[in-house]
Amino acid sequence: MAETLERDRARLLEVLTQRSFERRRVVLSSGKESDFYIDCKRTALLAEGHYLIGRLLLEAIRRDAPSAVAAGGLTLGADPLASAVSLTSFLEGGGQKSLHAFIVRKEPKGHGTGQWIEGLSALGPGAPVAIVEDVVTTGASTLKAIERAKLEGLTVLGAFALVDRLEGGREAVEAAGHRLTTLFTRKDFIP
């Protein structure tokens, strides 16, 4: 199993590098400038990328937050990740081992119930969950998802991301008292 996961990790890095990574100057959502850009949705929305992300994030969640019953995060970056984890968990065992997906809105729904989290009705009060994220830069969106999940009564067990840009996000998440597990860091793309 460990050999298969290492092979899947190497392949995911290859796909992310080919499809999602660009070496160029960009302004990030934080307002900071960077010398590289990574758009993980380009990989997460590919069939192979969706599969690899689901396998690897699910393995990390089961290892570091084994009691999690769901995975989700801030829309839009976390949407395909939560879907991949949920689908993979069902395909690998179904039943009680499956993790549900949920989506944290950036603003409450503008009509109907005005809810902040889609998929909350499948989870009980205090449900243990994992927050998923595509790229961590400052940690602001990860912390926003954690805070909103907690305000909606969920128990956050940790955050799990594809890429840590190594720009202070990990420190911010950990300073707020939460664990951050990432599959890759900036060093995997720019040695």
C-alpha positions as a Markdown table, in Angstrom:
| # | Residue | x | y | z |
|---|---|---|---|---|
| 1 | Met | 0.0 | 0.0 | 0.0 |
| 2 | Ala | 2.8 | 2.5 | 0.9 |
| 3 | Glu | 4.5 | 1.8 | -2.4 |
| 4 | Thr | 1.2 | 2.5 | -4.3 |
| 5 | Leu | 0.7 | 5.7 | -2.4 |
| 6 | Glu | 4.2 | 6.9 | -3.1 |
| 7 | Arg | 3.7 | 6.1 | -6.8 |
| 8 | Asp | 0.4 | 8.0 | -6.7 |
| 9 | Arg | 2.1 | 11.0 | -4.9 |
| 10 | Ala | 4.8 | 11.1 | -7.6 |
| 11 | Arg | 2.2 | 11.0 | -10.4 |
| 12 | Leu | 0.1 | 13.7 | -8.8 |
| 13 | Leu | 3.2 | 15.9 | -8.5 |
| 14 | Glu | 3.9 | 15.3 | -12.2 |
| 15 | Val | 0.3 | 16.2 | -13.2 |
| 16 | Leu | 0.3 | 19.3 | -11.0 |
| 17 | Thr | 3.6 | 20.4 | -12.4 |
| 18 | Gln | 2.5 | 19.9 | -16.0 |
| 19 | Arg | -1.1 | 21.2 | -15.7 |
| 20 | Ser | -1.3 | 23.6 | -12.7 |
| 21 | Phe | 2.2 | 25.1 | -12.1 |
| 22 | Glu | 3.5 | 28.2 | -13.9 |
| 23 | Arg | 6.8 | 30.0 | -13.3 |
| 24 | Arg | 5.8 | 33.7 | -13.7 |
| 25 | Arg | 5.1 | 36.8 | -11.6 |
| 26 | Val | 1.5 | 37.0 | -10.3 |
| 27 | Val | -0.4 | 38.9 | -7.7 |
| 28 | Leu | -2.1 | 36.5 | -5.3 |
| 29 | Ser | -5.5 | 36.9 | -3.6 |
| 30 | Ser | -3.6 | 38.0 | -0.5 |
| 31 | Gly | -2.2 | 41.0 | -2.5 |
| 32 | Lys | 1.3 | 39.6 | -2.3 |
| 33 | Glu | 3.4 | 39.2 | -5.4 |
| 34 | Ser | 4.9 | 35.8 | -6.2 |
| 35 | Asp | 7.3 | 34.3 | -8.7 |
| 36 | Phe | 5.0 | 31.3 | -9.4 |
| 37 | Tyr | 1.4 | 30.4 | -9.8 |
| 38 | Ile | -0.4 | 27.2 | -9.1 |
| 39 | Asp | -4.0 | 26.6 | -10.0 |
| 40 | Cys | -4.8 | 23.2 | -8.6 |
| 41 | Lys | -8.3 | 23.2 | -10.1 |
| 42 | Arg | -6.6 | 22.5 | -13.5 |
| 43 | Thr | -5.5 | 19.2 | -12.0 |
| 44 | Ala | -8.4 | 18.5 | -9.6 |
| 45 | Leu | -11.0 | 18.7 | -12.5 |
| 46 | Leu | -9.1 | 16.1 | -14.6 |
| 47 | Ala | -10.4 | 12.5 | -14.0 |
| 48 | Glu | -6.9 | 11.3 | -13.1 |
| 49 | Gly | -6.2 | 14.3 | -10.9 |
| 50 | His | -9.5 | 13.9 | -9.1 |
| 51 | Tyr | -8.7 | 10.3 | -8.4 |
| 52 | Leu | -5.1 | 10.9 | -7.2 |
| 53 | Ile | -6.2 | 13.8 | -5.0 |
| 54 | Gly | -9.0 | 11.7 | -3.5 |
| 55 | Arg | -6.6 | 8.8 | -2.7 |
| 56 | Leu | -3.8 | 10.9 | -1.2 |
| 57 | Leu | -6.0 | 13.4 | 0.8 |
| 58 | Leu | -8.1 | 10.5 | 2.1 |
| 59 | Glu | -5.0 | 8.6 | 3.2 |
| 60 | Ala | -3.7 | 11.8 | 5.0 |
| 61 | Ile | -7.1 | 12.4 | 6.7 |
| 62 | Arg | -7.4 | 8.8 | 7.8 |
| 63 | Arg | -3.9 | 8.9 | 9.2 |
| 64 | Asp | -4.0 | 12.3 | 11.0 |
| 65 | Ala | -7.8 | 12.7 | 11.7 |
| 66 | Pro | -9.1 | 9.1 | 11.7 |
| 67 | Ser | -12.4 | 10.0 | 13.4 |
| 68 | Ala | -13.4 | 12.5 | 10.7 |
| 69 | Val | -16.8 | 11.8 | 9.1 |
| 70 | Ala | -16.6 | 14.5 | 6.5 |
| 71 | Ala | -14.2 | 16.7 | 4.5 |
| 72 | Gly | -14.9 | 20.2 | 3.1 |
| 73 | Gly | -13.7 | 23.7 | 2.9 |
| 74 | Leu | -14.1 | 27.1 | 1.4 |
| 75 | Thr | -15.6 | 27.3 | -2.1 |
| 76 | Leu | -14.3 | 27.2 | -4.9 |
| 77 | Gly | -10.9 | 25.7 | -4.3 |
| 78 | Ala | -12.0 | 23.0 | -1.9 |
| 79 | Asp | -15.1 | 21.9 | -3.8 |
| 80 | Pro | -13.4 | 19.3 | -6.1 |
| 81 | Leu | -11.1 | 18.2 | -3.3 |
| 82 | Ala | -14.0 | 17.4 | -0.9 |
| 83 | Ser | -15.8 | 15.6 | -3.8 |
| 84 | Ala | -12.7 | 13.6 | -4.5 |
| 85 | Val | -12.2 | 12.6 | -0.9 |
| 86 | Ser | -15.8 | 11.6 | -0.4 |
| 87 | Leu | -16.1 | 9.6 | -3.6 |
| 88 | Thr | -12.8 | 7.8 | -3.0 |
| 89 | Ser | -13.8 | 6.9 | 0.6 |
| 90 | Phe | -17.0 | 5.4 | -0.7 |
| 91 | Leu | -15.2 | 3.4 | -3.4 |
| 92 | Glu | -12.6 | 2.1 | -1.0 |
| 93 | Gly | -15.0 | 0.8 | 1.7 |
| 94 | Gly | -18.4 | 2.4 | 1.6 |
| 95 | Gly | -20.7 | 2.2 | 4.5 |
| 96 | Gln | -19.5 | 3.6 | 7.8 |
| 97 | Lys | -16.0 | 4.3 | 6.5 |
| 98 | Ser | -17.3 | 6.8 | 3.9 |
| 99 | Leu | -16.7 | 10.5 | 4.4 |
| 100 | His | -19.3 | 13.0 | 3.4 |
| 101 | Ala | -18.4 | 16.2 | 1.6 |
| 102 | Phe | -19.4 | 19.7 | 2.6 |
| 103 | Ile | -18.9 | 23.2 | 1.1 |
| 104 | Val | -18.3 | 26.4 | 3.1 |
| 105 | Arg | -19.8 | 29.4 | 1.3 |
| 106 | Lys | -17.9 | 32.7 | 1.3 |
| 107 | Glu | -21.2 | 34.4 | 2.2 |
| 108 | Pro | -24.5 | 32.9 | 3.4 |
| 109 | Lys | -26.9 | 31.7 | 0.8 |
| 110 | Gly | -28.9 | 34.7 | -0.4 |
| 111 | His | -32.3 | 33.0 | -0.3 |
| 112 | Gly | -34.1 | 30.1 | 1.4 |
| 113 | Thr | -32.4 | 29.1 | 4.6 |
| 114 | Gly | -29.5 | 31.5 | 4.3 |
| 115 | Gln | -27.1 | 28.7 | 5.2 |
| 116 | Trp | -23.3 | 29.0 | 5.2 |
| 117 | Ile | -22.5 | 25.3 | 4.7 |
| 118 | Glu | -23.8 | 23.0 | 2.0 |
| 119 | Gly | -24.0 | 19.4 | 3.1 |
| 120 | Leu | -24.4 | 20.2 | 6.8 |
| 121 | Ser | -27.7 | 18.4 | 7.0 |
| 122 | Ala | -25.8 | 15.0 | 6.5 |
| 123 | Leu | -23.7 | 15.7 | 9.6 |
| 124 | Gly | -24.8 | 15.6 | 13.2 |
| 125 | Pro | -24.1 | 18.3 | 15.8 |
| 126 | Gly | -20.4 | 18.4 | 16.7 |
| 127 | Ala | -19.5 | 16.1 | 13.8 |
| 128 | Pro | -15.7 | 15.7 | 13.5 |
| 129 | Val | -14.5 | 17.0 | 10.1 |
| 130 | Ala | -11.4 | 17.7 | 8.1 |
| 131 | Ile | -10.9 | 21.0 | 6.3 |
| 132 | Val | -9.5 | 20.7 | 2.8 |
| 133 | Glu | -7.7 | 23.4 | 0.8 |
| 134 | Asp | -6.0 | 23.5 | -2.5 |
| 135 | Val | -3.1 | 26.0 | -1.9 |
| 136 | Val | -2.1 | 27.6 | 1.4 |
| 137 | Thr | -0.4 | 31.0 | 1.2 |
| 138 | Thr | -1.2 | 33.2 | 4.3 |
| 139 | Gly | -3.7 | 30.7 | 5.7 |
| 140 | Ala | -6.6 | 33.1 | 5.6 |
| 141 | Ser | -9.0 | 31.0 | 3.6 |
| 142 | Thr | -8.1 | 27.9 | 5.6 |
| 143 | Leu | -8.8 | 29.8 | 8.9 |
| 144 | Lys | -12.0 | 31.2 | 7.5 |
| 145 | Ala | -13.3 | 27.7 | 6.6 |
| 146 | Ile | -12.2 | 26.4 | 10.0 |
| 147 | Glu | -14.0 | 29.3 | 11.8 |
| 148 | Arg | -17.2 | 29.0 | 9.8 |
| 149 | Ala | -17.3 | 25.2 | 10.4 |
| 150 | Lys | -16.8 | 25.7 | 14.1 |
| 151 | Leu | -19.6 | 28.4 | 14.2 |
| 152 | Glu | -21.9 | 25.9 | 12.5 |
| 153 | Gly | -21.3 | 23.4 | 15.3 |
| 154 | Leu | -18.7 | 21.1 | 13.6 |
| 155 | Thr | -15.6 | 19.9 | 15.4 |
| 156 | Val | -12.5 | 20.6 | 13.2 |
| 157 | Leu | -9.8 | 17.9 | 13.5 |
| 158 | Gly | -7.3 | 19.6 | 11.2 |
| 159 | Ala | -6.7 | 21.1 | 7.8 |
| 160 | Phe | -5.3 | 19.2 | 4.7 |
| 161 | Ala | -4.0 | 20.9 | 1.7 |
| 162 | Leu | -2.4 | 20.0 | -1.6 |
| 163 | Val | 0.3 | 22.7 | -1.6 |
| 164 | Asp | 1.9 | 24.9 | 1.0 |
| 165 | Arg | 3.5 | 27.9 | -0.6 |
| 166 | Leu | 5.7 | 28.4 | 2.5 |
| 167 | Glu | 4.6 | 32.0 | 2.9 |
| 168 | Gly | 3.4 | 31.9 | 6.5 |
| 169 | Gly | 0.1 | 30.0 | 6.1 |
| 170 | Arg | 1.2 | 27.0 | 8.1 |
| 171 | Glu | 2.4 | 29.2 | 10.9 |
| 172 | Ala | -0.9 | 31.1 | 10.9 |
| 173 | Val | -3.0 | 27.9 | 11.0 |
| 174 | Glu | -0.9 | 26.3 | 13.7 |
| 175 | Ala | -0.8 | 29.5 | 15.8 |
| 176 | Ala | -4.7 | 29.3 | 15.8 |
| 177 | Gly | -4.3 | 25.9 | 17.3 |
| 178 | His | -4.9 | 23.7 | 14.3 |
| 179 | Arg | -2.8 | 21.0 | 12.5 |
| 180 | Leu | -2.0 | 21.5 | 8.8 |
| 181 | Thr | -1.0 | 18.5 | 6.7 |
| 182 | Thr | 0.1 | 19.2 | 3.1 |
| 183 | Leu | 0.9 | 16.8 | 0.3 |
| 184 | Phe | 3.5 | 19.2 | -1.3 |
| 185 | Thr | 5.3 | 22.4 | -0.6 |
| 186 | Arg | 6.8 | 25.1 | -2.8 |
| 187 | Lys | 10.1 | 23.1 | -2.6 |
| 188 | Asp | 8.5 | 20.3 | -4.6 |
| 189 | Phe | 8.0 | 22.7 | -7.5 |
| 190 | Ile | 11.0 | 25.0 | -7.1 |
| 191 | Pro | 13.9 | 23.2 | -5.5 |
